């Protein structure tokens, strides 16, 4: 009897999350199986090594678990977020509500499996796992690219998530906050749910992702700055980050009234591998209505190999406003596209209705074409007619468009009733074209607002806003534009904490942008490698110009901020009046590399015939290059006489450096090995996708480096980088 009482007493404290004054915290592995209200407290329960093992489980039917503002944290504030592990909460059962919870410091904060009618309301799942990115201001690192093509075996979990829902039908997710992580709300096999009024911003992967998930409503969400792979004026790749990701047979969904600006793609839809292999299915019959997808490094909207309606959205300052490769039976109406390189572009599309759109100040308005041949491994192209054909382009407005139409190798075009102001256009000379009743106008004010009529009809009749749906657009005082996509090794900057960003180099003049809380001041406390600064203190925002000392290799600026309180990028609160240090550090060590290139075959294969390969790389190379930076990306042959696949490189360098501790990073696809002074330090000698290996070393004086690399097939890369610790 006494033992039974002790068990009951322990479970009572586990479920009710004992009061602070009792100094009792729940142990990991606990199960909540009845409705409870937790005491408001912070519970430190370390995550397990596997995301399959939760810290807490909520299991049962018809439960409400009210965290009441309690915090569940899996890691202390000093731990790097790329090392977060485990699962915070696992939910199993029917009609379960989790509300007012804060869960942070895990690889996955909350996972629900087969939990129909789940409700997640008024929760904060910020500051969970995120990768440490390897791309720099000057160079993207190919190992930072994301891949969401497969998830039937939960492959997405390797990237972590704030919320991961699997086979949860009829879910409601409302008023949750996710920032400072990688992936936000990820759905796999979830149908008929409503996801609205959520704030999922400033993450380095995906805001909301769908895989085999259909007939959901994703509305009124703030999904801005879910981005990586961008350096303003240098590269704009996105690396498959997105505000909204729709993959693999996700159909019949409604995406409306969301703001997904400043993300890799605003909206990224791909039919899925099933469709690519067979030509059947796709992500079809989705309605994308009245969203803002502006300021995307790549595509405001990407829709491929599928049939969808893109209606009344806004795309400003994207590379492509809308990219629709291989899509069909697609309606693009009433969209506003401004300052994009291309307004609408599609290769091998068919049966498109492009009407009532407004194109302003784009380089190319509409680009349509087909390639000469199809990839041999695409079942989609083998099993479907993918000729570029049947486009209706009517009632569009073009203002300040340099080239309205760039159309090639396309048949059956009907181009009518379009208006052109200060735009260059000619009737396309390709296939069968009907070009009629198009008109050049002298005043932009003469453009009728027909697209507004189209949008109004959809809003009133098809997709009315939710009664309590929030206005998701960015606030008026928010800094906007791609120049404010500021990404470092921990993802996008959120404009809350003091920061310094290198924006330009002109000779020995370095220009910096300083951002931070408006009610406060910064000052530069010391630095290395400079001869002068145009300012040493002030308020945010500010532009700082520093003059580099001739020959300086180690550049440092140490700064302090004091002023109003703020939350930093790791979720830590810096109270008002507390000094907050921040810094800029950059190693500019120039090293000259000699790179030799070789072809190999099955007899000299670097993995299967290692001795023969060693002999090969001591023969005369096919090609030799001298490089001041070891950075390669190969989609084809590296040069004359070299195979596109099955080639190898040997890179060698001698250098002198000041004594200190340094970090070497080696990115490779495929195999690579690194020797420092004849000591093997990195051994990643196999076939793999882009991956980065790191080592910390003590250097000083003269050293010798050798890197051997081989490319077995497909894409290849090799990059080496040195940082000072």
N, C-alpha and C positions, 0 to 999 in steps of 0.2 A: 504493500500500500504506500509506504514511504517513497519507494522508487518511482511508482506511478505518479505520485504527486510532484516529484522533482522533474520528471519528464514534462508533465503538463506545465509546470512553472517556467521551465526553460523555453518551451514553445510559445508561451504567452509573451515572454519578453522578446523573443525573436519576431513575432508577428507585430507587436505593438511598438517595436523599435525603441527600446527602453529610454527613459528620461536621462538627460545629461547628468543630473545630480547623482544618479545611481551608478554612473561610470560603467555602464553595461552596453556593449554594442553587439549587434547580431553577428554571428559567425557566417562565413561563406558557406554556401550550399543550402541555405534556408529556403523553405517553401511557404508561400502565402496562399492559403486556400479558402479564405473567407474575407468578406469586406472589412477593411480596416482604415483608420486614420492614424498616420504616423505622427509622432512628436517631431516638431521642427528641430532638426539637428543635422550634423554632418557625419556620415558614416564612411570610414575609410576601410574598404574591403578590396584588397589587391586582386587584379584580374588573373585568371588562370592562363596557362600557356596556349590553350585552345579556345577558339570562339564557340566550340560545341559544349563547353562546360561553363554554365552561368554562375555568377555569384549569388543571385537570387532568382527564384522561379515563382511566377504567379500562375496557378493552375486551378481550373474549375470552371464553373458556369455561373453567369449572372453575378459577377463580382464587381465591386468598385474599390479600387485601391487609391486612396487619397494621400499623396506624400506630404501635403500640407506645407510645401516649401522645403521639405527635407532634401538633403544633398547626398547622393551616393557617388563616391569618387574612388577610382581604382588606382590612382597614382598621385604622388605628391607633385607639387607645382614645379619642382626643379627637373622632373624627368622629361626627357625628350619625347615629343608626341609620336615620333616614328618608332618608338619602343613600347608604346602602349600595347597591352595584350588583353585577351580574354573578352568575355561577354558580361555586361552588367546585369541585365534583366532578360529572362526568357519568359514569354507568355504563351500558355497553351490552354485552350478551352473556348467557350462560346460566350459572347455578350459580356466581355470584360472591359472595364474602363480603368485606365491609368491616367491620373491627372495631378497637376501641381508638382511634378517631379523634376528634379535636376539630376542628370546622370552624366558624368564626365570622367575622362582618364582611362577609357577602355578602347579596345580595337573595334568593338561594336557596343553601342550603349544599350539598345533595346532590340531584341529579335522576337518576332511572333510567328508561330508556325501553326497553320490550320486553325487560326483563331477568328472564326467568322463573327461579324458584328463587333469587331474590336473598336474601341474608342481611345484615342490618345489626344488629350485636351490640356492646353495651358501648361506645357512642359518645356524644359530647356535641356537640349541634348547637345550643347556646344562643347568644344574643346575635347574632342575625342581624336582618334588616330588620324594622322596625316603623314604622308611620305616626306622625307627630306629631299627636296629637289636638287638636281645636279646642274641644271642649266644656269648659265651666268648671263650677265648683261650682254656680252659679245657673242656667246655661242650657246645654242641649245644643245642639250645632252639627249641623245636619242633614247636613253633608258628611262627618260621621264614620260615617254608616250604611254598612254593608257590603252587598254583593249577590253571592250565589253562584249565581244562577239559571242561568247559562250557563257551560259550560266545555268544549264540544266543540272550541273553538279555543284552549284553555288560557287562558281569560280569568282564571282564578284566579291566574295568575302575577303579575298586576298588584299583588297584595297580598304577594308574596313567600312564602316557606315555608322552614322548616328542612329538610324532606324532601318531595320531590314525586315520586311514583311514577306512571308512566303505562304502562298495559298490561303490568304486571308480575304474572304469575300465580304462585301458589304461594310468595309472599314470606314471609319470617320477619323480623320486626322486634322485637327484644327488648332490654330494658335500655338504652334510649337516653334521654337527658336533653335536654329542650328548655325553656328558660326565657328571659325577657327578650326575646322576639320578638313576632311577630304570629300567624302561622299555623304550626302544628306539623307534624303528619304528614298529608299530603294525598294521597288515592288517587283516580285516575281510570282507569277501565277495568281495575281490578285485581280478580282473582277468586281464591278459594281460598287466601287468605293467613292467617297467624296473626300477630297483633300483640298482644304482652302484656308485662307487667312494665315498661312504659315510664312515665317521669315527665315529663309535659308540662304544666307548671303556670306560672301567672303570665305569660300572654301576652295580647295585646290583641285576638285574633281567634278562631281555632278551634283546639281541641286536636287532634282527629282528624276529618278530613273525607273523605266518600266521595261519588263521582260515577260513576254507571254501574258500580258495583263490588258484586259479589255473592258470597255463600257464603264470607265471611270470618269469622274469629273475632277479636273485639276484646275482650280479657279482662284483668282484673287490672291495669288502668292507672290511674295517678294523673293526673287531668285537671282539677284544681281551679284556680279563678281564671283561666279563659280568658274575659275579660270587658272590656267598655267600656260607655259610655253609662249610668253609674249615679252618682248623687249622693244619699247617704242622706237620706231625708226630703224630698227636693226633686224628683227625677225618677228613674224606674226603667224604662229603655228597653231596655237590652241591645244595641240597634243591630245585631241579628242576629249577635252573637258567640255561641259555644256551646262546651261541652265536647266534644260529639260532634255532627257535622253529617252528615246522610244525605240526599242529593239525587239526583234524576233516575234512576229505574229501578235503584236499588240494593236488591236483594232477597235474601232467604234468609240474611241475616247473623245472627250471634249476638253480642250485646253483653251481657257478664256480668261481675259482680264488679268493676266499675269505680267509682271515686269521681270524680264530675264535679260537685262542689259549687261554689257561688259563681261560676258561669259565667252568661253572658247567658241562654241556655237550657241546662239540663243536657243534654238530648237534643233535637235539632231535626231533624225528618224532614218533607220535602216531596216529593210525588210527582214533580214535575218539569214542565217546560213542555210536554213531549210529551203528558203526561196531561192537563194543563190545556187543551190545544188539541183533543184527540181524545176524551177520556174513557177511553182505554185505558191499560193498564199501571199503573205506579205503583211506589212503594217498598213491596213487599209481602212478607209471610211472614217478616218479621224478628222475632226473639225478643229482647226487652229484659228481662233477668232479673237481679234482685238487685244493682242498682246504687244508688248514693246520688246523687241529683240535688238535694239540698237547697240552700237559700239562693240560688236563682236569682232575679234581678230580675224576670223575666217568667214563663217556664214551666219547671217541673221537667222535663216531657216535653211536646213538641209533635209530634203525629202528624197529618198532614193528607192528604186525598184518597187514602188507602191503606188496606190491611188488614194489621194486625200484632197481636202479642201482647205486652202490657205486664204482666209478672208479678213480684210480690214486690220492688218497688223502694221506695225511701224518698224522700219529697218533704217537706221541712220548710221552712217560712217562704219559700214562693214566692208569687207573685201567683196563678198557676194551678198546682195540682199536676200535672194532666194536661189538656192542651188537645187535642181530637180533632176539629177541624172537617172536615166532609165525609168523614170516614172511614167505613168499612163493614166488616162481618165482622171485628170487632175484639174481642179478649178483654182485659179489664182485671181481673186477679185478684191477690189477696193483697198489695196495695200498702199501705204505711203513709203516710198523708197528715196532716200536723199543721201548725197555725198558718198555713194558706194562706187567701187571700181566697176562692178557689174550690177545692174538692177536685178534681172532674172536671167539665169543661165541653165540650160539643160542640154545634155547630150543623149541622143537616142531616146528622146521622149516621144510620146504619141498621144493624140487626143487630149490636147491641152486647151482650156478656155482661159485666156489671159485678158481680163477686161476691167475697166473702171479703176485702174491703178494710176497713181500719181508718181512720176519719176522726176526727180529734181537734182540737177547738178551731179549726175553720174557720168562716168566716162563712157560706158556702153549701157544702153537701155536694156535691150533684149538680145541675148546670144543663144543661138540654137544651131546644133551641128551633130554630125555622126562621124565616128572614126572609120578607118578603112577596114579594120579587122577586129575581131573579138577575142578576149582571152580564152585560151583553150580549155581552162578548167571551170568556166562559168556555165553551169547547167541552165541558168536563166537565159543566156543568149542562145543556147542550142535549142531550147524548148519553146521559145517565144519569138514572135516577130518584133525585133527591136529596131526596125528602120525608123528614122526620124521623120515623122509625118503627122498630118492632121492637127494644125494649130489654128485656133481662132483668136486673133489679136484685135480687139475692138474697144472703142470708147475709152482708150487710155489717154493720159495727158503727159506730155513730155516738156519739161522746162529746163533749159540750160544743159541738155544732154549732148555730149560731143558727137556720139555716134548712136543713133536710135536703134538701128537694126544691124546685127552682125549674124547673118543666117547663111549657112552653107549645107549642102548635101541633104536637103530637107524637101519633102514633097507635100503638096496640098496645104497651102497657107491662105487663110482669109484674113486680110488686114484692112479694116474699115473703120471709119468714124473716129479716127484718132486725131488729136490736136497737138500741134507742135509750136512751141514758143522758144525762139533763140536756140534751136536744136538742129543738128545736121542729120538729114535722113534721105535715103533713096529707097525705092522699091527693091526688095531683095530679088536677085537674079538666080533663083534656084528652084527646080521642080515646077509644079503648077502653083502659080500665085495669083490670087484675086486681090487687087489693090485699088480700093475705091473709097470715095467720100472722105479721104483724109485731108486735113486742112492745116495750113500754116497761119498762125494768128500773130498780130502785132503787139498785143498787150496781154500780159499774164493774167490780168484781172478778168479776161474773157473766158478763162477756163471754168466751165460749169462744175458744180459740186455734185455730180452724179454719183461719185463714189460714196459721198455722205448718205445719199438715199439708199444705196445698197447696204451700207453698214447699219443704217437705222432699221431696215427691214429685218436683218438678221437679229439685231439686238432685241427688237420687240417681239418677233415671232418665233425665233429659233433658239437663241441663247440669251435669255434675260439674265442680268446679274443676280446673284444670290441676295436675298433680303438683307442679310447682315454681312455681305461681302465687303471687304475693305478696298479702298483705292490704293492699288499697289504701286503706282508710279513713284519715281524717286522724288524726294523733297526738293523744293526750288533751290535751296542753298547747298545742295550736294554737288561737289565737283564732278563734272561729267566729261566724257570724251575718252578716246583710247589713250591719250597722253596720261590719263589717270588710272590706267591699268598698271599698277606697280607691283611686280612680283619678285620675290626673293626665294631663298631656299625653303621657306616655310609657307609659300603660297602668296595670295594677294593681300596687300595692305588694306586695312579697314578704316583708316583716317581717324583713329581715336587716340593713338599713342604717339609720342614724339619719334620722328624718324628722319633719316637723311638719305637722299637718293642721288646717285651720279646720273646726270642728264646729258652731259656732253663733254667732249674733249677736243680742244682746238690748240694744237701745239702743246705748250706747257700750261695752258689755262684749262682748269677743270671746273665745270659748272654743276652746282648741286641744288636740289630742291629740298627745302626743309618744311615738313608738315607736322602738325600736332594740335593739341587743344588750343583754342583761340584765347582762352583766359590764362595766360602764363607766358613765360619767357625762357629762352634758351641762352646758353653761353658756351663758347668753345674753351675748354680748360687746357688742352695741350694737343700736340700733334707731332708727326714725323714726316719728313720728306717735302716740306713746303718752304717757300721763301716769303710768301705774303698771302694775306686774306683781305677781301674787300669789306668784311664785317666780322665781328667777334661775338656779338650778342644781338638780341632782338626778339620779336614776336613772330608767331607763325601766321600765314605761310611766308617764306622768305627764299630769296635766291642768293646763294653763296658762291663766290668765285675765288678759287685758290690757285696760286701759282706754284707749280711743281719745281723742286730743286733739280738742277741738271744732274742726271745719272742716278737719281733716287729710285730705289726698287721697292721699298716698303713704305707705303703711304698710309698714314693714320690721322684721323681727326677724332678726338674725344670730346664729347659734349655733355652738358647737364641741362635738365629742365626742372623748373619749379613753378608751380601754379595750381590750377584746379585739379581735382582728382580725375582719374580716368582708369579704364580697364585696358590692360595691355593685350598683346596678341596671343598670350597664353592663358588668358582669363584671370590674371591676377590684378587686384585693384590696388592702385597707387594713390594713397590718400592725399588730400589737398595739403600743399606745403612741403611734402616729402620730396627730396631731391631724387631725380630719376636719371641715371646715366644712359647714354646711347652713343653709338660710334660708327664711323666708317673705316673699314680696313681693306687694303687691296695690295696684293703682291704683284709687281710687274717685273718678273724675272724673265729675261729673254734667253732662250736656249736654242741653239742651232742643231737641228736633227738631220741626219743622213738616213734616207729611207730607201731600201732596196726591195724590188718587187720580183716575185717568182711565180710561174705556173707550176701546179703539181697535178698528179693523176693518182690512180689507185695504187700504183707501185711506189709512190712517194707520199702517200697520205699521211698528214701530220699526226693523226690519232692512231691509225692502224699499222703504219710503217714508220715508227719514230726514228729509227736509225737511218733509214733511207732519206727521210725528210731532213735530218741534220746534215747529211752529205749534200743535199740539194741546195741548202741555203749558204753553202760555202763555195758554190760555183758562181759563174758570172750571171748577174741578174738580167732580167728582161728590161728593166727600167730602174733608174735611180733618180731620186728627187732630194733637194735640199729644202728643208722647211724650218721657218722660225717658230712655227706652232704646230704641234702634232695633233691634227684634227682632220679626220676624213669621214665622209659619208658616201657610200657607193650604191647606186641603183643599177649600175651596168658596169662594163669593163673599166678598170682604172686608167687605161691608156692603150696605145697601139701595141699589139703583140700579146696583150694580156687577156685571159679569159674573164668573162663576166662572173663565173663561178669557179671555185677551185683555184684561188690564187693566195699567195702568202706575202707577208711583209716582214722585214727586219729593220727596226729603227734603232739608231745608236746616237748617243750624244755625250759629250764631255762638257762639264761646267764647273764653275767656282761659285760658292755661295757663303754668306755669313753664317756663323754658328747659330744654331737654334733648332727648335722642334717644328717639323713640317708635316703636312698631310699630302700624300699622293693619291690621285684618283685616276683610275684606268677604266674607260668604258669600251666595251668590245662586243662585236657580233661578227664572227663567231669567236673561236678560241683565242686566248692571249696569255702570255707569260711575261713577267717583268723581273729583271735582275738589276740590282743596285750594287755596284762594285763587285760583280760576279756572284752575288748572293741572291738566290731566287726568293722573291718576296710575295709575288702574286702568281698563282697557278690556277687559271680558269680555262683549262685546255680541253674544251668540249664544244659541241654545237649548241648554241643558245641564242635566244633573242637578245636585243641590247640590254646589257647589264653593267653595273658599275661596281668595281672593287676598290676598297680604300685601305690604306695603311698609314700609320704614323711613324715617322723616322726622325732620328737625330742627324742633322747635316752640319757640315762646316769644312771649308776648304774645297779641294778638288774631288769630283766624283764622276763616275762613269755609269750611264744608263743603257740598257738594252731591252727592247720590247719585241717579242716575236708574236705574230698574229696570223691567223688564217681565216679565210672566208670560204665556207662550204657551199653556199647557195642562197639565192635571193638577195635581200638587202644586206649590206655590210657597213660596219662603222668601226672606227678606232679613234680614241681621243685620250689624251693625257693632260692632267692639270696638277699644278703645285700650289698649295696654300700654306701660309705661315700660321702657326698656332700661337 
